[in-house]
Amino acid sequence: MDERRLDVFQRQDHRRRQLPLGARCYVCGTTLWLVLVPKATGPICYRCRSLERGHSAWELHHVGGKGTWILVFVPANLHRLLTHWQDLTWRGRDEPGSDCAIATDLIGLTILGFLYGERD
């Protein structure tokens, strides 16, 4: 395993350990730890934190990385998952906007979008 992926796994493990066992968003109840953010009042998901701060529940995702012309609106929690997908697949190995980065992101968007879906 290369150092970049090891770093990603270490950051994810650190985030997971900041959350209590069986953590869920205190607003919507999601239990997907990759989108949970520790907070003094209890874990909150990325989407609910965005709404709490007056932002949208949807965000723009750059397919193939920042600077590409392919932008899609996705739910905030799915955007967080897609960012993890980029970290684990092409980021740090391929250039943003490369054919590989775009193709990999389209696969991630298809798989994660189908599995996650929008629950609102």
C-alpha positions, 0 to 999 in steps of 0.5 A: 500500500502506498503512503498516500492511501495509508495516510487516507486510512489513518485520517479515516481511522482517526475520525472514526475513533473520535465518534462513540460506538454506534454513533448517529447524527443527532438530527437525522439519525444517519449512522454512516460514520464517514459522513459524521462530524464530532460535535459537543452536542453529539455527532452530526452528519455533514448534511445536517451541519451544512443546513445548521450553518445556513448552507444547502443540503446539496453541493457541486461535485467536480467529476474528475477533480477541481477545475474540470468542467463536469459538475453535478449537484449531489446531496452533501453527504454523498459529496463527502463520500465521493471525496473519500472515493477520490482520495482512495482511488486517483487523487495523488496518482493522476492529474485532476481532469485526466481521463482516468480521474474522470472515468474513476469518478463516474464509476464512483458516482454511479456506485455510491449514488446508487448505494447511498441514494437521497433519503430526503 
